[in-house]
Amino acid sequence: MAMVTLKIGDLSFEVACRDGGEARLMQAGALIDERWASARRAAGSGGVQRTFLLTALMLADALIEAREAPPPETPADVALGRIAERLETLAAALEDEAAKP
């Protein structure tokens, strides 16, 4: 079992994780630390527990927003869209040609 030291704000925490999970744990700690100053200001004199709660709520809000966002368009989606447009153009041209006397 590996040990990682997370620095969040002016606090340090020793956290155990599976071997090989250190980078992921540090990344998670960094996400908390990024929001810490803002949560600390919002917590006022509420202390560390309230600051952690507000930080968790900020992260949960970001997660909800990410889940609700439309999926990014892939190059395959763009290519299929162009092919569909081209086929529609060709179909319209064929219909116009067929309608001529």
N, C-alpha and C positions, 0 to 999 in steps of 0.2 A: 504494500500500500504506500502510495506516494504522499508527501506532505507539500502543500503549497501555501505560501504566505500571500494573502490578499491585502492590499492597501486600499482602503475605501475612506476617502476624506482624510482625516488625520488619525484614523484607526487602523490597526493591523490585526488580521485574523489568521490563525493557523488552521488550515482545512485539509482533511484527508480526502484522497480520491484514488480511483483505480490507477494502476500503473499505465501510463500512456494517456491519461486524461488530464494531465497538467495544463496543457495549452488551452483546452476547452474551458477548464475551470478559471483560468486567468482571464480568458476572453469574457466570461460571464461576470467576473469581478470588475473588469474594466467597464462593462455596460452599467453596472451599479454606480461605480465611481463617477462616470460621466454625468449622471443625474444628481449626484450627492449634494453638490453645492446649492442647486436650485431647490431640492427637497429640504435641505437644512434651513434655507431662508424661509420657505413656506411653513416649516414646522415651528418656527419661532422658538419659544422656550419649551416646546413639547418634548425635547430630549431625543436621544438616539433611537428609541423604539418608534416614535412618531416619524422620525426622519426615514427610518427603514420602511415603514408602512407607506409613506408618500412616494418613496423611490419605487417600491414594488407596484404601486398603483400607476405610476408613470410608465413603467415597463409594460404592465398589463395593457394600458391604453395603446401603447405603440404596437403591441402584438395584435390587439383587436383591429387596429387600423390596417396593419399589414395583411391580416386574414381577409378583410373586407375589400382590399384593393383588387382591381381586375388583374388577371395574370399578365405578365409582360408579353408583348408581341414577339414571337420568334421569327427568325429568318424564313423558316418554312411557312409560317402564317402569311408573311409578306409575299412570298413567291406564289402561294396558292391564291391569294387575292388578285395578283396580277394575271395569273392564268385564267381565273374566273372572269375578270374584266375582258380579257382578250377573247375568250369563248363567247361571251355575250355580244361583243362587237361583231364577231364572225357570224353568229346566229342572226343578228339583226340584218347584216349585209345579205345573207342568203335569203331571208324573208323578203327583203326589198327586191332582190333579183327575181324571186319566184312570183312576186306580185305584178311584175311588168308584163304587159301584153305581148 
